Amino acid sequence: MKRARACAMAGFLGLAASLAAGEEPVPLRVASMNLSADEILAEILPRERLVGVTRFADETGTSNIVGRIPPSVFRFQKADIERLVALAPDLVVVSEYTDADFLRLVERSGMRWHRMQGLSSIAGVRQAILDLGRAVGGEEAARGLAERYDATLDELSRRLHGAKRPRVLYWSGEMTAGADTAIGALIEAAGAVNVGREMGVRGITPPGAERAFVADPDVILVSSWPGTLEAVKAHPLLSQLHAVREGRVVVLPNERLIALSQYTADACWDLASRLHPGRVPRRKP
């Protein structure tokens, strides 16, 4: 109770200071419409100011914050403008992947919104954390997250210095990750060469199993999503790759693989520990 009163008072003081300075007021009611924001806001925003998150925040295998958002916070099952308006948030957090039609409805409703951008790169995710912190009045907490993010990646870089970089191909349902993708950036930060980029692929796209076979990667990267590993092993062509036949298939927890938040740094560490076990321990020091 004392903490709630203190957070509320801090919010009102921030609101008063913002109005006095002629700035946008600090939002006291924030609604998140994407999982990246769910994960970041769970760390930097007092729970009483978080009025809505996506249903994905509760999904094991998808979310890195399962069990951390109180039941009192509304869960959006989909992009629902009527529910959003009923919640009356001071700020709606969307991302560059938010449906354009839904965003137009948010704009027409007159609600203030913040868009997370740059999520396809390691540096971009870091900047998105800081930008979101500023948008919700949580700059100090966001800087703390960014410092932890940097510390993980700096230590990883130190351990991987001079290491031979295996050629890694991400594969999921005939799709791979090429240049300008978060998964491609993850592979490279983990001390490997992204074979998708090597093949000239951009974005997440199907390159064709024949091209993947000819590329002959050292390692195949798949998610822990049920059936993904089995599909590669049963594939008539990919199953004949040296990497598959010799057991060089890395299964990364899905919630890490798709993380676009502070957990991106942990995903880099996790993948590096599987690709370079002699240099990177599974548990961070």
Backbone hydrogen bonds in HBPLUS format (Angstrom, degrees):
<---DONOR---> <-ACCEPTOR-->    atom                        ^
c    i                          cat <-CA-CA->   ^        H-A-AA   ^      H-
h    n   atom  resd res      DA  || num        DHA   H-A  angle D-A-AA Bond
n    s   type  num  typ     dist DA aas  dist angle  dist       angle   num
A0005-ARG N   A0001-MET O   2.98 MM   4  6.28 161.5  2.02 152.7 156.7     1
A0006-ALA N   A0002-LYS O   2.91 MM   4  6.14 155.5  1.97 147.9 155.2     2
A0007-CYS N   A0003-ARG O   2.88 MM   4  6.11 160.7  1.92 152.9 157.5     3
A0008-ALA N   A0004-ALA O   2.90 MM   4  6.09 157.6  1.95 148.4 155.1     4
A0009-MET N   A0005-ARG O   2.87 MM   4  6.05 158.6  1.91 145.9 151.9     5
A0010-ALA N   A0006-ALA O   2.89 MM   4  6.13 156.9  1.95 146.3 152.8     6
A0011-GLY N   A0007-CYS O   2.91 MM   4  6.14 150.8  2.00 143.6 151.6     7
A0012-PHE N   A0008-ALA O   2.94 MM   4  6.28 159.1  1.98 152.1 157.0     8
A0013-LEU N   A0009-MET O   2.87 MM   4  6.10 157.4  1.92 152.1 158.6     9
A0014-GLY N   A0010-ALA O   2.89 MM   4  6.05 155.0  1.95 143.5 150.6    10
A0015-LEU N   A0011-GLY O   2.86 MM   4  6.12 149.0  1.95 144.5 153.6    11
A0016-ALA N   A0012-PHE O   2.92 MM   4  6.17 158.9  1.97 147.2 152.1    12
A0017-ALA N   A0013-LEU O   2.91 MM   4  6.15 160.0  1.95 149.4 154.9    13
A0018-SER N   A0014-GLY O   2.91 MM   4  6.07 156.9  1.97 145.9 152.3    14
A0019-LEU N   A0015-LEU O   2.99 MM   4  6.21 161.6  2.02 151.0 155.6    15
A0020-ALA N   A0016-ALA O   2.98 MM   4  6.16 156.6  2.04 146.1 152.8    16
A0021-ALA N   A0017-ALA O   3.02 MM   4  6.20 144.3  2.15 142.0 151.2    17
A0023-GLU N   A0018-SER O   2.85 MM   5  4.98 150.6  1.94 155.3 152.2    18
A0022-GLY N   A0019-LEU O   3.14 MM   3  5.01 152.6  2.22  97.0 105.3    19
A0090-ASP N   A0029-ARG O   2.67 MM  61  5.12 144.9  1.79 133.2 145.2    20
A0091-LEU N   A0029-ARG O   3.20 MM  62  6.61 143.4  2.34 159.5 161.1    21
A0030-VAL N   A0049-ARG O   2.79 MM  19  6.04 162.8  1.82 166.3 172.0    22
A0051-VAL N   A0030-VAL O   2.86 MM  21  5.74 156.9  1.91 145.7 153.3    23
A0031-ALA N   A0091-LEU O   2.95 MM  60  6.35 164.8  1.98 163.7 168.8    24
A0093-VAL N   A0031-ALA O   2.83 MM  62  6.21 163.3  1.86 165.3 170.1    25
A0032-SER N   A0052-GLY O   2.78 MM  20  5.75 178.3  1.78 140.4 140.9    26
A0033-MET N   A0093-VAL O   2.89 MM  60  5.83 157.7  1.94 162.3 163.7    27
A0038-ASP N   A0034-ASN O   3.06 MM   4  6.38 156.2  2.11 146.7 154.3    28
A0039-GLU N   A0035-LEU O   2.98 MM   4  6.24 162.0  2.01 157.0 158.5    29
A0040-ILE N   A0036-SER O   3.12 MM   4  6.40 156.5  2.18 147.4 153.9    30
A0041-LEU N   A0037-ALA O   2.77 MM   4  5.75 171.1  1.78 159.5 162.6    31
A0042-ALA N   A0038-ASP O   3.04 MM   4  6.07 143.6  2.18 141.6 150.7    32
A0043-GLU N   A0040-ILE O   2.95 MM   3  5.43 147.8  2.05 110.1 119.7    33
A0044-ILE N   A0040-ILE O   3.13 MM   4  6.45 148.5  2.24 146.6 156.1    34
A0045-LEU N   A0041-LEU O   2.98 MM   4  5.15 153.3  2.05 141.4 141.3    35
A0049-ARG N   A0046-PRO O   2.94 MM   3  5.66 162.3  1.97 123.3 129.2    36
A0050-LEU N   A0047-ARG O   3.06 MM   3  5.20 155.8  2.12 106.4 114.0    37
A0074-PHE N   A0051-VAL O   3.15 MM  23  6.05 145.2  2.28 131.8 128.4    38
A0053-VAL N   A0074-PHE O   2.87 MM  21  6.32 155.9  1.93 163.8 169.5    39
A0076-PHE N   A0053-VAL O   2.75 MM  23  6.10 164.4  1.78 156.4 161.7    40
A0057-ALA N   A0054-THR O   3.18 MM   3  5.83 163.1  2.21 115.3 119.7    41
A0055-ARG N   A0076-PHE O   2.96 MM  21  5.56 137.9  2.14 155.3 142.3    42
A0058-ASP N   A0055-ARG O   3.20 MM   3  6.00 164.4  2.23 119.6 123.4    43
A0059-GLU N   A0056-PHE O   3.07 MM   3  5.09 162.4  2.11 107.7 113.3    44
A0062-THR N   A0059-GLU O   3.03 MM   3  5.42 154.1  2.10 132.6 133.5    45
A0063-SER N   A0059-GLU O   2.89 MM   4  5.59 165.6  1.91 170.7 168.6    46
A0068-ARG N   A0065-ILE O   3.02 MM   3  5.48 157.8  2.07 143.6 141.1    47
A0073-VAL N   A0070-PRO O   3.11 MM   3  5.81 164.8  2.14 120.3 124.6    48
A0080-ASP N   A0078-LYS O   2.90 MM   2  5.61 109.6  2.41 116.0  98.9    49
A0084-LEU N   A0080-ASP O   3.06 MM   4  6.22 154.3  2.12 146.1 154.2    50
A0085-VAL N   A0081-ILE O   2.90 MM   4  6.07 163.1  1.92 151.0 154.2    51
A0086-ALA N   A0082-GLU O   3.03 MM   4  6.22 156.1  2.09 144.4 151.2    52
A0087-LEU N   A0083-ARG O   3.08 MM   4  6.34 140.5  2.24 143.0 152.3    53
A0087-LEU N   A0084-LEU O   3.18 MM   3  5.27 128.8  2.46  96.7 109.5    54
A0088-ALA N   A0085-VAL O   3.07 MM   3  5.20 139.4  2.24 101.1 112.8    55
A0092-VAL N   A0112-ARG O   2.94 MM  20  6.32 146.0  2.06 138.9 149.4    56
A0114-HIS N   A0092-VAL O   2.84 MM  22  6.26 152.1  1.92 158.2 162.6    57
A0094-VAL N   A0114-HIS O   2.87 MM  20  6.13 159.1  1.91 155.7 162.7    58
A0116-MET N   A0094-VAL O   2.87 MM  22  6.24 159.4  1.92 133.7 138.3    59
A0098-THR N   A0095-SER O   3.05 MM   3  5.30 167.8  2.07 112.1 115.9    60
A0096-GLU N   A0116-MET O   2.89 MM  20  6.09 122.3  2.23 166.5 171.8    61
A0103-LEU N   A0099-ASP O   3.05 MM   4  6.37 158.6  2.10 152.0 158.4    62
A0104-ARG N   A0100-ALA O   3.02 MM   4  6.27 149.5  2.11 146.0 153.7    63
A0105-LEU N   A0101-ASP O   3.18 MM   4  6.51 148.5  2.29 142.1 150.0    64
A0105-LEU N   A0102-PHE O   3.06 MM   3  5.11 118.8  2.45  95.7 110.8    65
A0106-VAL N   A0102-PHE O   3.01 MM   4  6.40 150.8  2.10 149.0 157.4    66
A0107-GLU N   A0103-LEU O   2.95 MM   4  6.24 159.9  1.99 149.9 154.9    67
A0108-ARG N   A0104-ARG O   2.90 MM   4  6.15 160.2  1.94 148.5 153.8    68
A0109-SER N   A0105-LEU O   3.00 MM   4  6.13 139.4  2.17 140.6 151.0    69
A0110-GLY N   A0107-GLU O   3.09 MM   3  5.44 152.8  2.16 106.7 115.1    70
A0125-VAL N   A0121-SER O   3.03 MM   4  6.25 153.0  2.10 148.2 153.0    71
A0126-ARG N   A0122-ILE O   3.30 MM   4  6.58 160.6  2.34 143.9 148.8    72
A0127-GLN N   A0123-ALA O   3.01 MM   4  6.30 159.0  2.05 150.1 155.5    73
A0128-ALA N   A0124-GLY O   2.90 MM   4  6.09 150.3  1.99 144.1 152.8    74
A0129-ILE N   A0125-VAL O   3.04 MM   4  6.36 145.9  2.16 148.2 156.3    75
A0130-LEU N   A0126-ARG O   3.26 MM   4  6.64 159.1  2.31 147.8 152.1    76
A0131-ASP N   A0127-GLN O   2.83 MM   4  6.07 161.4  1.86 154.6 160.3    77
A0132-LEU N   A0128-ALA O   2.94 MM   4  6.01 159.1  1.99 143.9 149.3    78
A0133-GLY N   A0129-ILE O   3.00 MM   4  6.20 152.9  2.07 143.5 151.4    79
A0134-ARG N   A0130-LEU O   3.06 MM   4  6.39 154.9  2.12 148.5 154.0    80
A0135-ALA N   A0131-ASP O   3.00 MM   4  6.27 154.2  2.07 144.8 152.4    81
A0136-VAL N   A0132-LEU O   3.08 MM   4  6.33 145.7  2.20 151.3 158.2    82
A0138-GLY N   A0133-GLY O   2.65 MM   5  4.53 151.3  1.72 153.5 150.1    83
A0137-GLY N   A0134-ARG O   3.31 MM   3  5.12 156.3  2.37  97.5 104.4    84
A0142-ALA N   A0138-GLY O   2.98 MM   4  6.15 158.8  2.02 155.8 162.6    85
A0143-ARG N   A0139-GLU O   2.86 MM   4  6.10 153.3  1.93 150.5 157.8    86
A0144-GLY N   A0140-GLU O   3.06 MM   4  6.36 150.1  2.15 143.9 152.0    87
A0145-LEU N   A0141-ALA O   3.08 MM   4  6.46 150.4  2.17 144.4 151.8    88
A0146-ALA N   A0142-ALA O   2.92 MM   4  6.22 159.9  1.96 151.1 156.5    89
A0147-GLU N   A0143-ARG O   2.88 MM   4  6.11 150.1  1.96 147.6 155.5    90
A0148-ARG N   A0144-GLY O   3.11 MM   4  6.40 155.7  2.17 145.3 151.0    91
A0149-TYR N   A0145-LEU O   2.92 MM   4  6.14 157.6  1.97 150.0 157.0    92
A0150-ASP N   A0146-ALA O   2.86 MM   4  6.08 161.6  1.89 149.3 153.6    93
A0151-ALA N   A0147-GLU O   2.91 MM   4  6.08 157.7  1.96 145.4 151.7    94
A0152-THR N   A0148-ARG O   3.06 MM   4  6.28 159.8  2.10 150.9 154.8    95
A0153-LEU N   A0149-TYR O   3.17 MM   4  6.44 167.5  2.19 151.2 154.4    96
A0154-ASP N   A0150-ASP O   2.76 MM   4  5.88 156.0  1.81 155.3 162.5    97
A0155-GLU N   A0151-ALA O   3.04 MM   4  6.11 162.0  2.08 144.4 149.0    98
A0156-LEU N   A0152-THR O   2.99 MM   4  6.15 152.6  2.06 143.5 151.9    99
A0157-SER N   A0153-LEU O   2.89 MM   4  6.04 158.5  1.94 144.7 150.2   100
A0158-ARG N   A0154-ASP O   3.00 MM   4  6.24 154.1  2.07 144.4 151.3   101
A0159-ARG N   A0155-GLU O   3.05 MM   4  6.31 158.4  2.10 146.9 151.9   102
A0160-LEU N   A0156-LEU O   2.97 MM   4  6.17 143.0  2.11 147.1 157.6   103
A0161-HIS N   A0158-ARG O   3.43 MM   3  5.40 158.1  2.48  98.8 105.1   104
A0163-ALA N   A0160-LEU O   2.94 MM   3  5.32 166.8  1.96 136.3 136.6   105
A0193-VAL N   A0166-PRO O   2.85 MM  27  6.06 165.5  1.87 150.5 154.4   106
A0218-ASP N   A0167-ARG O   2.86 MM  51  5.11 132.0  2.09 131.9 147.0   107
A0219-VAL N   A0167-ARG O   3.09 MM  52  6.33 151.8  2.17 157.4 156.9   108
A0168-VAL N   A0193-VAL O   2.80 MM  25  5.90 167.2  1.81 167.3 169.6   109
A0195-VAL N   A0168-VAL O   2.86 MM  27  5.57 172.8  1.87 144.0 145.6   110
A0169-LEU N   A0219-VAL O   2.95 MM  50  6.36 161.3  1.99 157.2 161.3   111
A0221-LEU N   A0169-LEU O   2.82 MM  52  5.88 166.2  1.84 138.9 141.6   112
A0171-TRP N   A0221-LEU O   2.95 MM  50  6.22 154.3  2.02 172.8 169.7   113
A0172-SER N   A0175-MET O   2.96 MM   3  5.14 147.7  2.06 144.1 150.7   114
A0175-MET N   A0172-SER O   2.93 MM   3  5.14 156.1  1.98 110.8 118.4   115
A0176-THR N   A0205-THR O   3.00 MM  29  5.76 161.1  2.03 139.3 141.5   116
A0205-THR N   A0176-THR O   3.14 MM  29  5.76 147.3  2.25 154.5 161.3   117
A0178-GLY N   A0203-GLY O   2.93 MM  25  5.18 164.2  1.95 141.0 146.1   118
A0179-ALA N   A0201-VAL O   2.88 MM  22  6.32 159.2  1.92 144.6 139.7   119
A0203-GLY N   A0179-ALA O   2.94 MM  24  5.91 177.2  1.94 160.8 161.0   120
A0185-ALA N   A0181-THR O   2.99 MM   4  6.25 156.6  2.05 146.0 152.4   121
A0186-LEU N   A0182-ALA O   2.89 MM   4  6.11 147.9  1.99 142.3 151.5   122
A0187-ILE N   A0183-ILE O   2.98 MM   4  6.25 160.1  2.02 150.1 153.8   123
A0188-GLU N   A0184-GLY O   3.14 MM   4  6.40 161.5  2.18 148.6 152.9   124
A0189-ALA N   A0185-ALA O   2.92 MM   4  6.09 157.6  1.97 149.2 155.5   125
A0190-ALA N   A0186-LEU O   3.01 MM   4  6.13 134.2  2.22 143.3 155.1   126
A0192-ALA N   A0187-ILE O   3.26 MM   5  5.67 132.1  2.50 140.3 148.1   127
A0191-GLY N   A0188-GLU O   3.18 MM   3  5.43 156.3  2.24 110.7 112.1   128
A0198-GLU N   A0194-ASN O   3.08 MM   4  6.40 158.0  2.13 145.7 152.6   129
A0199-MET N   A0195-VAL O   2.88 MM   4  6.11 140.9  2.03 146.3 155.1   130
A0201-VAL N   A0196-GLY O   3.06 MM   5  5.48 153.1  2.13 163.6 155.5   131
A0200-GLY N   A0197-ARG O   2.87 MM   3  5.08 157.2  1.92 109.2 116.5   132
A0212-ALA N   A0208-GLY O   3.22 MM   4  6.56 160.1  2.27 150.1 155.9   133
A0213-PHE N   A0209-ALA O   2.86 MM   4  6.05 152.1  1.94 146.7 154.2   134
A0214-VAL N   A0210-GLU O   3.01 MM   4  6.26 161.0  2.04 148.8 153.4   135
A0215-ALA N   A0211-ARG O   2.94 MM   4  6.11 147.2  2.05 144.7 153.7   136
A0216-ASP N   A0213-PHE O   3.16 MM   3  5.35 138.0  2.35 101.3 112.2   137
A0220-ILE N   A0248-ARG O   3.09 MM  28  6.58 158.3  2.14 150.7 157.4   138
A0250-VAL N   A0220-ILE O   2.78 MM  30  6.16 156.5  1.84 166.5 173.5   139
A0222-VAL N   A0250-VAL O   2.92 MM  28  6.24 167.6  1.93 170.3 171.9   140
A0252-LEU N   A0222-VAL O   3.00 MM  30  6.41 164.3  2.03 163.8 162.6   141
A0224-SER N   A0252-LEU O   3.05 MM  28  5.82 117.7  2.45 151.5 145.3   142
A0228-THR N   A0225-TRP O   3.07 MM   3  5.81 167.1  2.09 149.1 150.9   143
A0231-ALA N   A0227-GLY O   2.95 MM   4  5.97 144.4  2.08 139.6 148.2   144
A0232-VAL N   A0228-THR O   3.32 MM   4  6.67 150.6  2.42 144.9 151.2   145
A0233-LYS N   A0229-LEU O   3.08 MM   4  6.41 164.4  2.11 154.5 158.7   146
A0234-ALA N   A0230-GLU O   2.94 MM   4  6.06 135.5  2.14 140.2 151.9   147
A0235-HIS N   A0232-VAL O   3.24 MM   3  5.15 151.2  2.33  97.9 106.4   148
A0239-SER N   A0235-HIS O   3.10 MM   4  5.29 150.5  2.19 130.7 137.4   149
A0240-GLN N   A0237-LEU O   2.98 MM   3  5.58 158.0  2.03 115.2 122.3   150
A0241-LEU N   A0238-LEU O   3.00 MM   3  5.32 166.5  2.02 113.2 117.6   151
A0245-ARG N   A0241-LEU O   2.94 MM   4  6.18 173.6  1.94 162.6 164.4   152
A0246-GLU N   A0242-HIS O   2.86 MM   4  5.82 145.4  1.98 147.9 155.9   153
A0248-ARG N   A0243-ALA O   2.61 MM   5  4.70 145.8  1.72 159.0 160.9   154
A0247-GLY N   A0244-VAL O   3.20 MM   3  5.16 164.7  2.22 104.0 107.7   155
A0256-ARG N   A0253-PRO O   2.96 MM   3  5.43 137.8  2.14 111.6 123.3   156
A0257-LEU N   A0253-PRO O   3.00 MM   4  6.29 162.6  2.03 155.1 160.7   157
A0258-ILE N   A0254-ASN O   3.05 MM   4  6.20 155.8  2.11 156.5 159.8   158
A0259-ALA N   A0256-ARG O   3.18 MM   3  5.12 158.5  2.23 102.8 109.4   159
A0264-THR N   A0261-SER O   2.97 MM   3  5.58 167.4  1.99 119.7 123.2   160
A0267-ALA N   A0263-TYR O   2.94 MM   4  6.23 146.7  2.05 144.5 153.9   161
A0268-CYS N   A0264-THR O   3.00 MM   4  6.37 150.6  2.09 147.9 155.3   162
A0269-TRP N   A0265-ALA O   3.10 MM   4  6.42 157.8  2.15 146.1 151.5   163
A0270-ASP N   A0266-ASP O   2.85 MM   4  6.06 161.2  1.89 148.9 154.5   164
A0271-LEU N   A0267-ALA O   2.91 MM   4  6.11 167.7  1.92 154.1 156.3   165
A0272-ALA N   A0268-CYS O   2.94 MM   4  6.05 163.3  1.97 147.8 153.2   166
A0273-SER N   A0269-TRP O   2.90 MM   4  6.10 149.8  1.99 149.2 157.0   167
A0274-ARG N   A0271-LEU O   3.02 MM   3  5.26 137.7  2.21 103.2 115.2   168
A0275-LEU N   A0271-LEU O   2.99 MM   4  6.31 144.2  2.12 148.8 159.9   169
A0276-HIS N   A0272-ALA O   2.68 MM   4  5.55 154.2  1.74 152.4 158.5   170
A0279-ARG N   A0276-HIS O   2.97 MM   3  5.55 155.3  2.03 119.4 126.9   171
A0280-VAL N   A0276-HIS O   2.91 MM   4  5.92 162.3  1.94 165.6 170.9   172
